[in-house]
Amino acid sequence: MLGWALTFFIIAIIAAVFGFGGIAAGAASIAQILFFVFLVLFVLSLIAGMIGRGKTNINV
């Protein structure tokens, strides 16, 4: 997902250089949304990993 955000950010930069303001703004918005979704999922994954780490019981 972070790769997609970076891709849309690069598209936004290229569109802005060529003067396509609307396309640049749209691509930048999509990149921003994807980046924040990535951050939320990353934090949730870290929290779930820390919670799940304490529950390891090995019965042999």
Secondary structure by P-SEA (a helix, b strand, c coil): caaaaaaaaaaaaaaaaacaaaaaaaaaaaaaaaaaaaaaaaaaaaaaaaaacccccccc
